[in-house]
Amino acid sequence: MKLKFIHTSDLHLGKKFEINNFSLKERQKRRQELWNTFDEVIRTAKIKETQYLFIAGDLTEGEYISYKELNKISEKFSSIPDTNVIITCGQSDPYNINNMYEYIEWPDNVYIIKNTETVEKLNFPNDNMCIYSISWDNHNGSKKSQLIYDISVDENKINVLMLHSDIDSNEKMPLSIDVIKNKFDYCPFGGRHNFQHITDNIVYCGTPEPLSFEEGGEHGIIMGALKKKNTEYSFLPIAKRKFITRQIELSVSYSFNKILDLIKFSGDTFSNTKDYVRIELTGEVNSDISMDEIENEAKQFYYHIEFEDNYIYDTEGKDYEGNEFNIIESYKQQFENNSDKLQQQAFKLGLEVLRKEKVVK
């Protein structure tokens, strides 16, 4: 018998999205998109007649989630009564005196792991399966690892270990892979925001929606079927948008249009009309070119684009004969051969100010 499941984590419903380059409107839109993706998880569980939905921590932003929003989550789970929803608490929604999960009337198909000092065991005899987990409180750390090692499983059952953990961290319940990989048939892990296959039975699903530029690549959920010693699963991308970072190295020989074209056509693995794109500009730029104008013009081709300006301007000496009264050329001469980062930033800023002054006059 195979038991169909979905594995997700780190949804962070209620997140504030305090990203500097996001407008208030964009932050509100992105928050709603997290809820839309949560709806997609529920819809998929219903359509696929999934028997288990594993949520491995950080379902919500505990600091910001409201009572009304938690009731909304509960109603969503009520819409999939034939799916057992197993929720462990992570760092963003730790199970403690401030956690509002305790005050919500959850449907009968929802099981929230409340133990933070001992491993909780959920037994599902009809499916011949046991699920082991422990939730975070405010003080979780490496001391909890031994509790996992001490778990004694029934070899005749399907055994699942669900944790919000980081196997490589000294602070987030580090675990020895060799100790757990042969004991459990599947380990749905949360706590990392990118999908990561550790072993055939230990998997980080990542967050279904990326939350920042540090979380590139595809994002989605894990879908599979549990079976003793033979769990099968695959990654299903469902994210509404991607965060993409690209690097473009400039040359002093590049013209205005050449640089703009490099930005416009910087990759084919994302959508200009819906994804968040960050371009890191490196190399050297002809000081006659206004990078501010290029960056402003590039914005019309993207849903969202921002820049990291790590390039330098060419400030080598030129023939200024006949240009004694050209203030811009005179200004350039002051920075000749200066590649100090702070000086370059001052040069860029001053150059753009002078260009604007020139236009005004």
Disulfide bonds with the S-S distance in Angstrom:
none
